[in-house]
């Protein structure tokens, strides 16, 4: 494009701008006039018979001003289209790489080892001679004051702590010596000499008062006892029964701990498997906690039958105590040795009569053969 055209183009721009200015001015005047006419018309009273004249052809023609306004009105206004907002590119999150689960390596379980049962041979008779020996085996249960709501059985099985201490004091001051069931067995089978006034103290069930009320008194007077423990009650932590720490402490002090089954059931009429579970289970549990294999047993509630005795023999027990009353003991009845029940509020003179000195030792030839090897009971009898 030449430089000659530039002035002309500038003039055209100025003319257009002026025309637009005039058009806008005329539009403003026209709007003002129309607004004023409307105001006057609204203020003037309406004419009753006024008829609006018909417009002429000249009036119907658009005026230059209206054409200019139409031009201004119809001129399209430039629409500003906003620039699109930049959309952030999504970050690609990589899918997790599949990893194999770690190989589980179990930690070694902390369990009580089950000791291997290796029965030691029981002492045998010498020259097939059995000695019948008179030794009182005293049977205690609770050594505590019965609760007010206690039933009759609870009362009958109880010994007041004060009375128990008096009984132990009597033994200590009158020349009695406490022995255990092992000593009695060896005296019967091997003629091992016993002290002049032997007595055996047994305590059933493993009640907590055996630790709180019995153990200190025995230690005070230099006596020893034999305690029959219901092992499952200890395992369960029953508050009225001793703990394993208490039992170990007493065993380390020289007292005997023997099994009294796991849960104290009636053993009569039970299956072979159940008897082994109750008897061997409690024996092995005790062995783990006290460090030696106990060899004597007490029947729960005094209940037993031939089948229970046969299981004790098979498991290698040396003997058992019952609740039958008496003082005389021999090899032939070693699985039902008798005991003397300690009654509630027993007067001290009556206690003294029970533990009277040993009368004699009698040797009676019984023509016994050596103890036979145990032959299992026929299967038909094993059924419950």
C-alpha positions as CSV (number, residue, x, y, z in Angstrom):
1,X,0.0,0.0,0.0
2,X,1.4,3.5,-0.9
3,X,1.9,6.5,1.3
4,X,-0.7,8.5,-0.8
5,X,-3.5,6.3,0.5
6,X,-2.7,6.9,4.2
7,X,-4.2,10.5,4.5
8,X,-7.4,9.3,2.7
9,X,-7.7,6.4,5.1
10,X,-7.3,8.7,8.1
11,X,-10.0,11.0,6.7
12,X,-12.4,8.1,6.3
13,X,-11.8,7.0,9.9
14,X,-12.6,10.5,11.2
15,X,-15.7,10.8,9.1
16,X,-17.0,7.5,10.4
17,X,-16.3,8.4,14.0
18,X,-18.1,11.7,13.6
19,X,-21.1,10.1,12.0
20,X,-21.3,7.6,14.9
21,X,-21.1,10.4,17.4
22,X,-24.0,12.3,15.7
23,X,-26.1,9.2,15.6
24,X,-25.5,8.5,19.3
25,X,-26.4,12.2,20.1
26,X,-29.6,12.0,18.1
27,X,-30.6,8.8,19.8
28,X,-30.1,10.3,23.2
29,X,-32.3,13.3,22.2
30,X,-35.0,11.1,20.8
31,X,-35.1,9.0,24.0
32,X,-35.4,12.2,26.1
33,X,-38.2,13.5,23.9
34,X,-40.1,10.2,24.1
35,X,-39.7,10.1,27.9
36,X,-41.0,13.6,28.2
37,X,-44.0,12.9,26.0
38,X,-44.9,9.9,28.1
39,X,-44.8,12.0,31.2
40,X,-47.1,14.7,29.8
41,X,-49.5,12.2,28.4
42,X,-49.8,10.5,31.8
43,X,-50.5,13.9,33.5
44,X,-53.1,15.1,30.9
45,X,-56.7,14.0,31.5
46,X,-58.0,11.6,28.9
47,X,-60.3,13.0,26.2
48,X,-63.6,11.2,26.1
49,X,-64.1,11.1,22.4
50,X,-60.6,11.6,21.1
51,X,-59.8,9.5,18.1
52,X,-56.3,9.0,17.1
53,X,-55.6,10.2,13.5
54,X,-54.4,7.7,11.0
55,X,-50.7,8.1,10.2
56,X,-49.8,9.4,6.8
57,X,-47.5,7.7,4.3
58,X,-44.8,10.1,5.1
59,X,-45.1,9.3,8.8
60,X,-44.8,5.6,8.1
61,X,-41.5,6.1,6.3
62,X,-38.5,5.7,8.7
63,X,-36.7,8.9,9.5
64,X,-33.0,9.2,9.1
65,X,-32.7,9.3,12.8
66,X,-34.5,6.0,13.3
67,X,-32.4,4.5,10.5
68,X,-29.3,5.6,12.3
69,X,-30.5,4.2,15.6
70,X,-31.4,0.9,13.9
71,X,-27.9,0.9,12.4
72,X,-26.4,1.4,15.8
73,X,-28.7,-1.1,17.4
74,X,-28.2,-3.8,14.8
75,X,-24.5,-3.5,14.7
76,X,-23.3,-6.7,16.4
77,X,-21.3,-6.2,19.5
78,X,-18.1,-8.1,19.5
79,X,-18.3,-11.0,22.0
80,X,-15.2,-11.6,24.0
81,X,-14.6,-15.3,24.0
82,X,-12.4,-16.1,27.0
83,X,-9.4,-18.1,26.3
84,X,-9.8,-21.7,27.5
85,X,-8.3,-22.3,30.9
86,X,-5.3,-24.5,30.6
87,X,-6.2,-27.9,31.9
88,X,-3.5,-29.5,33.9
89,X,-2.4,-32.7,32.5
90,X,-3.3,-35.5,35.0
91,X,-0.3,-37.1,36.7
92,X,-0.1,-40.7,35.8
93,X,0.0,-42.8,39.0
94,X,1.7,-46.0,38.2
95,X,-0.2,-49.1,39.2
96,X,1.4,-50.8,42.2
97,X,3.7,-53.6,41.3
98,X,2.3,-56.8,42.6
99,X,4.5,-58.2,45.3
100,X,4.4,-61.7,46.7
101,X,3.2,-61.9,50.3
102,X,6.1,-62.4,52.7
103,X,6.7,-66.0,53.6
104,X,5.3,-66.6,57.1
105,X,7.9,-67.9,59.5
106,X,6.1,-68.9,62.7
107,X,7.9,-68.1,66.0
108,X,8.5,-71.1,68.1
109,X,5.5,-71.6,70.4
110,X,6.1,-71.4,74.1
111,X,4.5,-74.5,75.4
112,X,4.9,-76.7,78.4
113,X,6.8,-79.7,77.2
114,X,5.1,-83.0,77.8
115,X,7.5,-85.2,79.7
116,X,8.1,-88.6,78.4
117,X,6.5,-91.1,80.7
118,X,9.2,-93.6,81.8
119,X,7.9,-95.4,84.9
120,X,10.4,-96.3,87.5
121,X,10.0,-99.8,89.0
122,X,8.0,-99.9,92.2
123,X,9.7,-101.4,95.3
124,X,9.0,-105.1,95.3
125,X,8.3,-107.4,98.2
126,X,11.3,-109.0,99.9
127,X,11.1,-112.8,100.0
128,X,7.4,-112.6,99.1
129,X,6.8,-111.3,102.7
130,X,4.3,-108.5,103.1
131,X,4.4,-106.4,106.3
132,X,1.2,-105.0,107.6
133,X,2.0,-101.7,109.3
134,X,-0.1,-99.5,111.5
135,X,0.4,-95.8,110.6
136,X,-2.2,-93.1,110.8
137,X,-2.7,-91.2,107.6
138,X,-4.7,-88.1,108.4
139,X,-6.9,-86.6,105.8
140,X,-7.5,-82.8,105.7
141,X,-9.4,-80.7,103.2
142,X,-10.1,-77.1,104.1
143,X,-8.1,-75.6,106.9
144,X,-10.1,-72.4,107.3
145,X,-13.2,-71.1,108.9
146,X,-16.3,-72.2,106.9
147,X,-18.3,-69.3,105.4
148,X,-21.6,-68.5,107.0
149,X,-23.4,-69.6,103.8
150,X,-21.4,-72.8,103.6
151,X,-23.3,-76.1,103.3
152,X,-23.0,-79.1,105.6
153,X,-20.3,-80.8,103.5
154,X,-18.2,-77.7,103.5
155,X,-18.4,-77.6,107.3
156,X,-17.6,-81.3,107.7
157,X,-14.5,-81.0,105.5
158,X,-13.2,-78.0,107.4
159,X,-10.7,-77.6,110.2
160,X,-10.3,-74.3,112.0
161,X,-6.8,-72.8,111.7
162,X,-6.5,-72.5,115.5
163,X,-7.4,-76.1,116.0
164,X,-5.0,-77.2,113.2
165,X,-2.2,-75.4,114.9
166,X,-3.0,-77.1,118.2
167,X,-2.9,-80.5,116.5
168,X,0.4,-79.8,114.9
169,X,1.8,-78.5,118.1
170,X,0.7,-81.7,119.9
171,X,2.5,-83.9,117.3
172,X,5.7,-81.9,117.6
173,X,5.7,-81.9,121.4
174,X,4.8,-85.6,121.8
175,X,7.5,-87.1,119.7
176,X,5.7,-87.8,116.5
177,X,7.5,-87.7,113.1
178,X,5.8,-87.0,109.9
179,X,6.7,-89.4,107.0
180,X,5.2,-89.7,103.5
181,X,3.7,-92.4,101.4
182,X,7.1,-93.3,99.9
183,X,8.4,-94.1,103.3
184,X,5.5,-96.2,104.1
185,X,5.8,-98.2,100.9
186,X,9.5,-98.9,101.5
187,X,8.8,-100.0,105.1
188,X,6.2,-102.5,103.8
189,X,8.3,-103.9,100.9
190,X,11.9,-103.5,102.1
191,X,11.5,-103.4,105.8
192,X,12.9,-99.9,106.0
193,X,12.8,-98.8,109.6
194,X,10.3,-96.2,110.5
195,X,10.5,-93.7,113.4
196,X,8.9,-94.6,116.7
197,X,5.8,-92.5,116.2
198,X,5.2,-92.1,112.5
199,X,2.2,-90.1,111.1
200,X,1.3,-89.1,107.5
201,X,-0.4,-85.7,106.9
202,X,-2.4,-85.5,103.6
203,X,-4.3,-82.5,102.3
204,X,-6.7,-82.9,99.4
205,X,-7.6,-80.6,96.4
206,X,-4.9,-77.9,96.7
207,X,-6.9,-75.2,98.4
208,X,-5.4,-71.7,98.8
209,X,-5.6,-72.1,102.6
210,X,-3.1,-75.0,102.3
211,X,-0.5,-72.3,101.5
212,X,-1.7,-69.6,103.8
213,X,-2.8,-71.6,106.9
214,X,-1.0,-75.0,106.6
215,X,2.4,-74.4,105.1
216,X,3.5,-71.8,107.7
217,X,2.4,-74.1,110.6
218,X,4.2,-77.1,109.2
219,X,7.4,-75.1,108.7
220,X,7.1,-73.7,112.3
221,X,7.0,-77.2,113.8
222,X,9.3,-79.0,111.4
223,X,6.6,-81.2,109.9
224,X,6.0,-82.3,106.3
225,X,2.8,-82.9,104.4
226,X,1.5,-84.6,101.3
227,X,-0.7,-82.4,99.1
228,X,-3.0,-83.8,96.4
229,X,-3.5,-81.3,93.6
230,X,-6.4,-80.8,91.1
231,X,-4.1,-79.5,88.4
232,X,-6.7,-78.0,86.0
233,X,-8.0,-75.8,88.8
234,X,-4.5,-74.4,89.3
235,X,-4.0,-74.0,85.5
236,X,-7.3,-72.0,85.4
237,X,-6.1,-69.7,88.2
238,X,-9.1,-70.3,90.5
239,X,-8.8,-67.8,93.4
240,X,-9.6,-70.4,96.1
241,X,-6.8,-72.7,94.9
242,X,-3.0,-72.4,95.1
243,X,-0.9,-71.1,92.3
244,X,2.0,-73.0,90.7
245,X,4.4,-70.6,92.4
246,X,3.0,-71.5,95.8
247,X,3.1,-75.2,94.9
248,X,6.7,-75.0,93.8
249,X,7.7,-73.2,96.9
250,X,6.2,-75.9,99.1
251,X,7.7,-78.7,97.1
252,X,11.1,-77.1,97.3
253,X,10.6,-76.9,101.1
254,X,10.3,-80.7,101.2
255,X,6.6,-81.3,101.0
256,X,5.1,-83.9,98.6
257,X,2.9,-82.8,95.7
258,X,0.8,-85.7,94.2
259,X,-2.0,-85.8,91.5
260,X,-5.7,-85.6,92.3
261,X,-6.9,-85.7,88.6
262,X,-7.3,-82.7,86.4
263,X,-10.9,-81.8,87.2
264,X,-11.9,-83.9,90.2
265,X,-14.5,-86.2,88.6
266,X,-16.0,-89.5,89.8
267,X,-13.7,-92.1,88.3
268,X,-16.2,-95.0,88.7
269,X,-17.5,-96.4,85.4
270,X,-15.3,-94.3,83.2
271,X,-13.6,-95.3,79.9
272,X,-10.0,-96.2,79.7
273,X,-9.2,-93.1,77.6
274,X,-10.9,-90.8,80.1
275,X,-9.1,-92.3,83.1
276,X,-5.7,-91.9,81.4
277,X,-6.6,-88.3,80.5
278,X,-7.5,-87.5,84.1
279,X,-4.8,-89.5,85.9
280,X,-1.8,-89.3,83.6
281,X,-2.6,-85.7,82.6
282,X,-2.5,-84.5,86.2
283,X,0.7,-86.5,86.9
284,X,2.6,-85.0,84.0
285,X,1.4,-81.5,84.7
286,X,2.7,-81.8,88.3
287,X,6.0,-83.3,87.0
288,X,6.6,-80.3,84.8
289,X,6.1,-77.8,87.7
290,X,7.8,-79.6,90.6
291,X,10.6,-81.4,88.8
292,X,10.0,-85.0,89.7
293,X,7.4,-87.6,88.7
294,X,4.9,-88.1,91.5
295,X,3.9,-91.7,92.2
296,X,0.9,-91.6,94.5
297,X,-2.7,-90.7,93.8
298,X,-5.9,-89.8,95.7
299,X,-9.3,-90.7,94.3
300,X,-11.6,-87.7,93.9
301,X,-14.4,-88.0,96.5
302,X,-13.1,-91.5,97.4
303,X,-14.7,-93.0,94.3
304,X,-12.8,-95.9,92.6
305,X,-13.4,-99.2,90.9
306,X,-11.2,-102.1,89.6
307,X,-10.8,-100.4,86.3
308,X,-9.4,-97.2,87.9
309,X,-7.0,-99.3,90.0
310,X,-5.8,-101.2,86.8
311,X,-5.1,-97.9,85.1
312,X,-3.0,-96.7,88.0
313,X,-1.0,-100.0,87.9
314,X,-0.5,-99.6,84.1
315,X,0.7,-96.0,84.5
316,X,3.3,-97.1,87.1
317,X,1.8,-95.5,90.2
318,X,3.1,-97.1,93.4
319,X,-0.2,-96.7,95.2
320,X,-3.2,-94.6,96.1
321,X,-5.1,-93.4,99.1
322,X,-8.9,-93.7,99.6
323,X,-11.4,-92.2,102.0
324,X,-11.9,-95.6,103.7
325,X,-11.3,-95.4,107.4
326,X,-8.4,-97.3,109.1
327,X,-4.8,-97.3,110.1
328,X,-3.4,-100.7,108.9
329,X,-1.6,-100.8,105.5
330,X,-0.1,-103.6,103.5
331,X,1.3,-104.2,100.0
332,X,-1.8,-106.0,98.8
333,X,-4.0,-103.0,99.5
334,X,-1.5,-100.3,98.4
335,X,-4.0,-98.8,95.9
336,X,-6.7,-98.3,98.5
337,X,-4.7,-97.3,101.6
338,X,-7.1,-96.1,104.3
339,X,-7.1,-92.6,105.9
340,X,-8.6,-91.0,109.0
341,X,-10.9,-88.0,108.2
342,X,-10.3,-85.0,110.4
343,X,-13.7,-83.7,111.6
344,X,-14.7,-80.1,112.2
345,X,-14.2,-79.0,115.8
346,X,-12.5,-82.3,116.7
347,X,-11.5,-82.1,120.4
348,X,-7.7,-82.5,121.0
349,X,-8.1,-85.7,123.1
350,X,-9.9,-87.3,120.2
351,X,-7.1,-86.2,117.9
352,X,-4.6,-87.7,120.3
353,X,-6.4,-91.1,120.2
354,X,-6.3,-91.1,116.4
355,X,-2.5,-90.7,116.3
356,X,-1.6,-93.2,119.0
357,X,1.8,-94.7,118.7
358,X,2.5,-97.6,116.4
359,X,1.4,-100.9,118.0
360,X,3.5,-103.5,116.2
361,X,4.8,-104.6,112.8
362,X,3.6,-108.0,111.8
363,X,5.4,-110.1,109.2
364,X,2.9,-112.4,107.5
365,X,4.0,-114.9,104.8
366,X,1.5,-114.4,102.0
367,X,3.2,-116.7,99.4
368,X,3.0,-113.9,96.9
369,X,4.6,-114.2,93.5
370,X,6.5,-111.2,92.2
371,X,4.2,-108.4,91.0
372,X,2.8,-109.6,87.7
373,X,3.2,-107.6,84.5
374,X,0.0,-105.7,83.9
375,X,-2.3,-107.3,81.3
376,X,-4.7,-104.7,79.8
377,X,-8.4,-105.2,80.6
378,X,-10.4,-106.7,77.7
379,X,-11.9,-104.1,75.4
380,X,-15.4,-104.9,76.4
381,X,-14.7,-103.7,79.9
382,X,-13.0,-100.6,78.6
383,X,-16.2,-99.2,77.3
384,X,-17.8,-96.5,79.6
